[in-house]
Amino acid sequence: MRQQLFSTVENILNKDDKTVLILGDIGVYGFRNSFKKYPGRVYNMGCCEQSIISVASGLSLSGLIPIVHTIAPFLTERCYEQLKIDFGYQKLCGNFVSVGASDDYSTLGATHQCPADVNILKQIPDFQICVPGTAKEFDILFNQSYDNGNPTYYRLSEQKNNIDVDVEFGKANIIKKGKLFTIIVVGNMLNDILETTKNQDVTILYYTTLSPFDKQTLKDNFEGKKILLCEPYYKGGLDYDIISSLYPKPVTIDHFGLDRRFPIY
Amino acid sequence: MNKIKYLKKQILTTAFISKEGHIASSFSALNMIYVIYDKILDINLKNYKDPNSNVFILSKAHASLGLYVVLVDKKFFDILKLDSFCHFNSYLSGHPNNKIPGVIANTGSLGHGFCISAGIALGKRIQNNYGNVYCLIGDQETLEGTTYETASLASNYNLNNLYVIIDHNDSSPINIDCLENKFYHFGFHVESIAGHNHYDIKNALSVKSDKPVCIVSHTIKGYGIKRMENNPNEWHHKSPSLEEYLEMIGELDNAPTII
């Protein structure tokens, strides 16, 4: 997915002269061609992430479309207030692409792990969240949403699915229909779920846009009384969306995802 | 200058009626805000969002009443709107937001406005747009780390269309001395002025430099009202009683020219 980021963003810089790329001293070598081709629109501002987000909001206010890239915990948790106020509260267009999803950087310690990114960004009204399952899906989702006037977070992972799904921003995909129960699977967990349920009569709904949440697809395709929610970050990020989508119908949610605990060394 | 007295009375009256507002901070910042709008910005209700217009951001956003009365004076919205200050359904919130005519950024949490201003200044540079960006921050706001992060960025990118004005009204419990030296060494052109003197303010804001400009503006919190000047902490966020309100109005009436 990281390689795809470099080419997707370079293509966007090429076709849309309103876009500006800002790096937090991450991905500098990968974006070396973009630095050469668009010196006035590509910046490495170093490791001052909070200010980078606020500066990006200023760029957005001036009419540009910022794209900010750095490691997930520094892009989200460290800058949470800047994302909330400068982009969410002001409802500005901006794109935030992370690398190092959840425990991708498992050996680097909890400082570099970010299994709460989706959970916390879910609390910012109108903050769009995309969790693509493959490089191609990222390219599709980014191109469909980068200039739609809202702030959008793209969670890139080193883990990816073997198949590309024909995703659309804001829509869930129906992977298969069954009667026993419904599985909601997010982003790069689709592979494992397809493998383990291949002989089971279940409905599988695939979500790559988590905000805004596609309530209708869930409502129309909910089978049984139970949902197995499979998320590649802290369990339960979509609980509220699921319950409110199906209300007043009762639903039991089983979770498969990361537990809320630090790594043990 | 009678205009400043008149605006201070509006601030006092609005705070008295609403039982809200940061009067003392508004009084320390009012002269700067007024001169910026009166002499520097050259913007009005029709053109303030134009990409080539000058921009002002009040980062020390609790001084919102100081901004609102100036926006009224410059015809951005009607004076009657002040009656809705801090009402539940009013856009005139305690801290400015971009629903208010004349305001382009939502501020309130310290340490954001200066960074947003630097982003707008950089955006103007990238798009070859005219206009400068003026940002008023509080002196204690320099304790927010983003202030110096952004000072590094502004200096690195030579944002000479960026002016940061520091309302140095000694409000910090922590030593923040030598602001002039700090910003000088970050690579700013620095001016140190008496922040209630319109002549000084205008001259400093008119400086052209090849560097970003920092104006350290020495002020008094609650300027013009002895009760506040002598006890700025008590009056940081306090609305006057009727007796206090009448006394303060009288003090303004009897004061010599306040500029």
Interface residues (C-beta under 8 A of the other chain):
Chain A: V20 G40 R41 M45 C48 Q50 S51 S54 V55 A56 S57 G58 L59 S60 L61 S62 G63 L64 E81 Q82 I85 D86 Y89 Q90
Chain B: P51 N97 N98 I104 A105 N106 G108 S109 G111 H112 C115 I116 S117 A118 G119 I120 A121 L122 G123 K124 I126 Q127 N129 G145 T146 E149 T150 S152 L153
